[in-house]
Amino acid sequence: MNAPFVIKGATIVNPDAMFVADVAISNGIITAVGEALEADLVLDGTGCYLSSGFVDLHTHLREPGKEEAETIESGSRAAALGGYTAVVAMPNTDPAQDNVATVRFVRDQGVKAGLCEVVPSGCITIGRLGKQMVPYARLAEEGVTLFTDDGTGVQDALLMQRALAIAAQLGVTMAQHCEVASMTKGAVMHDGECCSSMGVPGWPSEAEEKMVQRDIGLVRSTGAKMHFLHLSTAGSVSLVRAAKAEGLPITAEVTPHHLALHDELLRSFDPVFKVNPPLRTAEDIEALKAGIADGTIDAVATDHAPHAGHTKEQPLDVAPPGMLGLETALGVLNTATVVSPQQIASLMSWAPARIAELTERHGRSIAVGEPANIAVWDTTSVWTVSRDNLSSKSRNTPYHGMDLRGRVRHTIFNGEIVVRDGKALK
Ligand code: DOR
């Protein structure tokens, strides 16, 4: 077991209170919260907030299948550096996470890496091909609580309705990538003024909103829990706001990049800014922020999507969509928006832990007897992102050269110090 240690002088961020205290950790558990605690090993928390570790609802780890872009180990390390103690692994691997063996493999590789908890999601359809339902009950027995075909949306409304009906019986959540595929063929960016003037094919807001609207209707008729992934448009926020006001069991996430970056960046034709759904307009960004402010948006999730250089560094129409996100999420959220420490902890830890049903171990209050899954972070230090200093195997960060305010100092996973003073210890 790990030697006991103390984190000194941080401001504890709990849902009901914020206060300065030392935190003692031993054998994976918080053993004391108070003043003047001592141990042989001391981590400095002064100037920092200390909360439950972050939980990412949306991480592409690429293993199995695309280990040249990321592995479960390299992605877990990037997660730990970003303050995450749990990440939900997206199912668009090869083979896809539509079967017990692959789900077990992903979870076990996470345990071997030992840097954060890797929580496999399951596919909604076999091979994410949109045709045939996965045996949800079998995967639920394996502990899968979130099902998604992320990377593509489920186009067939009847299949989606049946999937939701089963999900309602099992108590699991369906997470939708909202994109009507027939409206986005060949699209490289948001369909707006910028896109028209560049003369490239566009991805209209309606392609997202139509699926949000359809699925709200299906939730109403089935009573199943639905989580909307990476919402990007003002219209989607309005639809979810109204659905929540009706009391439907719907949750929603936005990514840091949709809060910070806009479609004008594509004028450079740089594929690093190509992402799905695409970067939108200033009005959309304002609406997403308003959604955070009034609770319509529950969580900030990274959609960390590593791509190897030989695929991403191709012309805009050929390059795959996606950008890195784990190591920069806190800094981007804190730089792009005005959020309190408790809002940060809620968006990045408490709410996502609830949505992924991880609250036995994650997203809990800092208190004696609680499992020690902890992030220590500040909202004031300014650092310059360099793609060469990130620990992901891929380099496709859109923030290269950008100054961000706010950074993770230490991450404690299962009572073990996995990141100390911004450096991964394994
Ligand atoms: O930009 C994206 N990249 N959006 C997705 O939905 C999938 C992801 C990926 O897997 O690269």
Residues whose N, C-alpha, C, O or C-beta is under 5 A from the ligand:
A	BS01	DOR	H60 D150 G151 V275 N276 P277 A305 P321 G322
